[in-house]
Amino acid sequence: MDNTFASFDRSLLKSRAKDIIKQNYWKCFLAALLLYVVNGGYFLSTNVRTNIWDSLYYNPLFYGYSIFSIILFLPIIVILALLGFAVAMCVGKLIIAPLEVSGKRFFLEASQRRFDLSELGFGFSGNFFNVFKVILIRDIFIFLWTLLLVIPGIIKIYSYRMVSYILAENPDMNYKRALEISQEMTKGYKMELLILDLSFLGWLILGAICFGVGILFVMPYIEATETEAYLFLRARALDVGIIHIGELSR
């Protein structure tokens, strides 16, 4: 199917997404639900880090000590917290990374009217270690950029937005090239992608009103639309020579 048109047209992206999910809504729903759960994995490392901090801060070891004594322990606390965060992120990504790529793979195939749920295991059956490594490095970079007053982190989230789609097409691609392609694809389109995300805000609020369950039924529409956005950027990247077809092929 031709996924190219003159400009980044949100209405056309959404129209194509609607046509796709109408073909097999419930399979799209299952894939979107998987991605919804995976995205919740970002909170896992935060919760683990918080629990580590609480266990250290409220440990009886510190009771009765002066503030100066606690300061002496501060480097140890910081090191242990960072180590705990790093371990939690690595362990979590062993599962989250391949699932994320698998979900994107399903929606890429769905864009061609192929609704094969076996694609939800793609991230595990391909180059598993490379998928894990690239997604982990991507998230570490985003985390580090977020430390710079948040805004740079948000910019990097959109810069690296297409990495999981790129791996869904080529799970063997090294992290430098995957990040580079994603950055080049999204150059000049980050604001368009942000506006596209915000355009679903009404649906998400409505879903939240329905005890939060309604959000789950909107996710296939959102994921299918994002996939159409990727396919538009992919076609443009091929046209201008950012990538060649041998690098990305399903």
C-alpha positions as a Python dict, from the first residue, in 0.01 Angstrom:
ca = {
    (1, 'M'): (0, 0, 0),
    (2, 'D'): (120, 351, -80),
    (3, 'N'): (183, 533, 248),
    (4, 'T'): (308, 856, 94),
    (5, 'F'): (127, 1186, 63),
    (6, 'A'): (236, 1544, 26),
    (7, 'S'): (249, 1650, 390),
    (8, 'F'): (209, 1528, 746),
    (9, 'D'): (-172, 1527, 738),
    (10, 'R'): (-320, 1415, 1071),
    (11, 'S'): (-667, 1356, 930),
    (12, 'L'): (-530, 1123, 662),
    (13, 'L'): (-315, 936, 914),
    (14, 'K'): (-615, 886, 1139),
    (15, 'S'): (-840, 789, 850),
    (16, 'R'): (-599, 516, 743),
    (17, 'A'): (-566, 399, 1102),
    (18, 'K'): (-945, 368, 1134),
    (19, 'D'): (-964, 166, 812),
    (20, 'I'): (-698, -72, 941),
    (21, 'I'): (-844, -142, 1286),
    (22, 'K'): (-1190, -193, 1135),
    (23, 'Q'): (-1047, -490, 948),
    (24, 'N'): (-969, -681, 1267),
    (25, 'Y'): (-1031, -469, 1575),
    (26, 'W'): (-985, -734, 1845),
    (27, 'K'): (-644, -847, 1728),
    (28, 'C'): (-540, -483, 1715),
    (29, 'F'): (-686, -443, 2063),
    (30, 'L'): (-471, -728, 2199),
    (31, 'A'): (-156, -585, 2042),
    (32, 'A'): (-236, -235, 2171),
    (33, 'L'): (-306, -374, 2517),
    (34, 'L'): (38, -534, 2513),
    (35, 'L'): (198, -200, 2424),
    (36, 'Y'): (-10, -26, 2692),
    (37, 'V'): (125, -266, 2954),
    (38, 'V'): (479, -232, 2818),
    (39, 'N'): (464, 148, 2838),
    (40, 'G'): (361, 105, 3199),
    (41, 'G'): (698, -63, 3247),
    (42, 'Y'): (857, 280, 3262),
    (43, 'F'): (692, 319, 3600),
    (44, 'L'): (840, -12, 3719),
    (45, 'S'): (1191, 122, 3744),
    (46, 'T'): (1060, 436, 3918),
    (47, 'N'): (875, 229, 4178),
    (48, 'V'): (1175, 6, 4236),
    (49, 'R'): (1399, 309, 4278),
    (50, 'T'): (1149, 462, 4522),
    (51, 'N'): (1130, 142, 4726),
    (52, 'I'): (1509, 123, 4747),
    (53, 'W'): (1526, 482, 4864),
    (54, 'D'): (1253, 428, 5125),
    (55, 'S'): (1419, 116, 5260),
    (56, 'L'): (1744, 306, 5302),
    (57, 'Y'): (1596, 630, 5432),
    (58, 'Y'): (1376, 462, 5691),
    (59, 'N'): (1628, 198, 5790),
    (60, 'P'): (1679, 182, 6169),
    (61, 'L'): (2052, 220, 6099),
    (62, 'F'): (1993, 594, 6067),
    (63, 'Y'): (1777, 640, 6377),
    (64, 'G'): (1945, 857, 6639),
    (65, 'Y'): (2212, 986, 6402),
    (66, 'S'): (2270, 1355, 6343),
    (67, 'I'): (2222, 1516, 6004),
    (68, 'F'): (2601, 1516, 5965),
    (69, 'S'): (2613, 1140, 6010),
    (70, 'I'): (2343, 1094, 5747),
    (71, 'I'): (2538, 1317, 5507),
    (72, 'L'): (2834, 1083, 5549),
    (73, 'F'): (2614, 798, 5429),
    (74, 'L'): (2474, 1002, 5140),
    (75, 'P'): (2728, 888, 4877),
    (76, 'I'): (2653, 526, 4966),
    (77, 'I'): (2280, 590, 4944),
    (78, 'V'): (2314, 757, 4604),
    (79, 'I'): (2537, 480, 4468),
    (80, 'L'): (2306, 204, 4592),
    (81, 'A'): (2000, 384, 4457),
    (82, 'L'): (2162, 430, 4116),
    (83, 'L'): (2276, 67, 4109),
    (84, 'G'): (1927, -46, 4206),
    (85, 'F'): (1776, 170, 3935),
    (86, 'A'): (2021, 37, 3676),
    (87, 'V'): (1956, -326, 3770),
    (88, 'A'): (1578, -274, 3770),
    (89, 'M'): (1592, -107, 3429),
    (90, 'C'): (1810, -381, 3278),
    (91, 'V'): (1600, -666, 3417),
    (92, 'G'): (1277, -497, 3316),
    (93, 'K'): (1400, -428, 2964),
    (94, 'L'): (1479, -795, 2909),
    (95, 'I'): (1103, -842, 2881),
    (96, 'I'): (977, -494, 2797),
    (97, 'A'): (1211, -426, 2502),
    (98, 'P'): (1119, -729, 2288),
    (99, 'L'): (750, -687, 2371),
    (100, 'E'): (758, -323, 2263),
    (101, 'V'): (922, -412, 1932),
    (102, 'S'): (682, -703, 1884),
    (103, 'G'): (380, -475, 1929),
    (104, 'K'): (515, -231, 1674),
    (105, 'R'): (585, -519, 1437),
    (106, 'F'): (222, -630, 1461),
    (107, 'F'): (90, -285, 1370),
    (108, 'L'): (337, -257, 1082),
    (109, 'E'): (202, -582, 945),
    (110, 'A'): (-155, -472, 1019),
    (111, 'S'): (-95, -166, 801),
    (112, 'Q'): (-64, -415, 515),
    (113, 'R'): (-385, -593, 628),
    (114, 'R'): (-192, -882, 780),
    (115, 'F'): (-321, -946, 1132),
    (116, 'D'): (-96, -1226, 1255),
    (117, 'L'): (-78, -1245, 1636),
    (118, 'S'): (238, -1457, 1609),
    (119, 'E'): (416, -1127, 1535),
    (120, 'L'): (373, -1047, 1905),
    (121, 'G'): (666, -1283, 1963),
    (122, 'F'): (886, -1123, 1698),
    (123, 'G'): (1108, -940, 1945),
    (124, 'F'): (1201, -1269, 2112),
    (125, 'S'): (1251, -1472, 1795),
    (126, 'G'): (1469, -1217, 1613),
    (127, 'N'): (1796, -1079, 1743),
    (128, 'F'): (1675, -1068, 2104),
    (129, 'F'): (1996, -938, 2259),
    (130, 'N'): (2036, -658, 2007),
    (131, 'V'): (1672, -550, 2052),
    (132, 'F'): (1724, -543, 2428),
    (133, 'K'): (2050, -349, 2396),
    (134, 'V'): (1921, -84, 2156),
    (135, 'I'): (1601, -16, 2352),
    (136, 'L'): (1797, -4, 2678),
    (137, 'I'): (2049, 244, 2537),
    (138, 'R'): (1767, 454, 2393),
    (139, 'D'): (1597, 475, 2733),
    (140, 'I'): (1921, 552, 2914),
    (141, 'F'): (1986, 840, 2674),
    (142, 'I'): (1632, 971, 2726),
    (143, 'F'): (1672, 942, 3104),
    (144, 'L'): (2001, 1132, 3099),
    (145, 'W'): (1860, 1406, 2878),
    (146, 'T'): (1556, 1431, 3107),
    (147, 'L'): (1788, 1520, 3394),
    (148, 'L'): (1853, 1846, 3207),
    (149, 'L'): (1534, 2020, 3325),
    (150, 'V'): (1297, 1769, 3156),
    (151, 'I'): (1244, 1959, 2828),
    (152, 'P'): (1554, 1811, 2657),
    (153, 'G'): (1425, 1469, 2760),
    (154, 'I'): (1089, 1534, 2594),
    (155, 'I'): (1267, 1641, 2277),
    (156, 'K'): (1471, 1319, 2280),
    (157, 'I'): (1157, 1111, 2337),
    (158, 'Y'): (1032, 1240, 2002),
    (159, 'S'): (1375, 1215, 1840),
    (160, 'Y'): (1396, 845, 1929),
    (161, 'R'): (1025, 779, 1880),
    (162, 'M'): (1080, 557, 1576),
    (163, 'V'): (1356, 334, 1715),
    (164, 'S'): (1119, 50, 1808),
    (165, 'Y'): (962, 58, 1460),
    (166, 'I'): (1307, 50, 1302),
    (167, 'L'): (1396, -258, 1508),
    (168, 'A'): (1061, -413, 1416),
    (169, 'E'): (1183, -400, 1056),
    (170, 'N'): (1549, -475, 1120),
    (171, 'P'): (1623, -626, 1463),
    (172, 'D'): (1992, -657, 1371),
    (173, 'M'): (2054, -284, 1334),
    (174, 'N'): (2313, -145, 1576),
    (175, 'Y'): (2209, 119, 1826),
    (176, 'K'): (2404, 408, 1669),
    (177, 'R'): (2238, 364, 1332),
    (178, 'A'): (1892, 304, 1480),
    (179, 'L'): (1911, 623, 1688),
    (180, 'E'): (2057, 816, 1395),
    (181, 'I'): (1780, 711, 1156),
    (182, 'S'): (1509, 793, 1409),
    (183, 'Q'): (1659, 1138, 1469),
    (184, 'E'): (1680, 1208, 1096),
    (185, 'M'): (1327, 1080, 1037),
    (186, 'T'): (1176, 1304, 1304),
    (187, 'K'): (1385, 1613, 1223),
    (188, 'G'): (1136, 1890, 1153),
    (189, 'Y'): (843, 1671, 1256),
    (190, 'K'): (871, 1659, 1636),
    (191, 'M'): (608, 1931, 1680),
    (192, 'E'): (380, 1751, 1433),
    (193, 'L'): (416, 1431, 1636),
    (194, 'L'): (344, 1619, 1960),
    (195, 'I'): (31, 1775, 1810),
    (196, 'L'): (-73, 1432, 1684),
    (197, 'D'): (-41, 1297, 2038),
    (198, 'L'): (-237, 1590, 2182),
    (199, 'S'): (-513, 1533, 1928),
    (200, 'F'): (-602, 1214, 2117),
    (201, 'L'): (-635, 1397, 2448),
    (202, 'G'): (-1013, 1421, 2423),
    (203, 'W'): (-1042, 1047, 2363),
    (204, 'L'): (-813, 973, 2657),
    (205, 'I'): (-1011, 1201, 2889),
    (206, 'L'): (-1334, 1035, 2780),
    (207, 'G'): (-1177, 694, 2838),
    (208, 'A'): (-1058, 802, 3182),
    (209, 'I'): (-1408, 913, 3273),
    (210, 'C'): (-1528, 563, 3196),
    (211, 'F'): (-1337, 430, 3498),
    (212, 'G'): (-1015, 432, 3296),
    (213, 'V'): (-1121, 119, 3106),
    (214, 'G'): (-1226, 324, 2806),
    (215, 'I'): (-865, 419, 2741),
    (216, 'L'): (-787, 57, 2651),
    (217, 'F'): (-1039, 63, 2368),
    (218, 'V'): (-888, 381, 2222),
    (219, 'M'): (-533, 240, 2219),
    (220, 'P'): (-567, 42, 1891),
    (221, 'Y'): (-666, 366, 1715),
    (222, 'I'): (-372, 552, 1867),
    (223, 'E'): (-120, 278, 1788),
    (224, 'A'): (-244, 238, 1431),
    (225, 'T'): (-223, 615, 1378),
    (226, 'E'): (132, 629, 1514),
    (227, 'T'): (226, 346, 1279),
    (228, 'E'): (87, 545, 986),
    (229, 'A'): (297, 841, 1102),
    (230, 'Y'): (605, 619, 1103),
    (231, 'L'): (528, 491, 754),
    (232, 'F'): (496, 849, 630),
    (233, 'L'): (833, 944, 782),
    (234, 'R'): (984, 621, 652),
    (235, 'A'): (870, 694, 296),
    (236, 'R'): (1008, 1047, 321),
    (237, 'A'): (1341, 917, 459),
    (238, 'L'): (1372, 679, 165),
    (239, 'D'): (1292, 957, -81),
    (240, 'V'): (1559, 1193, 52),
    (241, 'G'): (1820, 920, 100),
    (242, 'I'): (1834, 913, 480),
    (243, 'I'): (1797, 536, 458),
    (244, 'H'): (1803, 277, 182),
    (245, 'I'): (1550, 0, 140),
    (246, 'G'): (1799, -269, 242),
    (247, 'E'): (1816, -127, 594),
    (248, 'L'): (1442, -142, 653),
    (249, 'S'): (1245, -427, 508),
    (250, 'R'): (974, -644, 651),
}
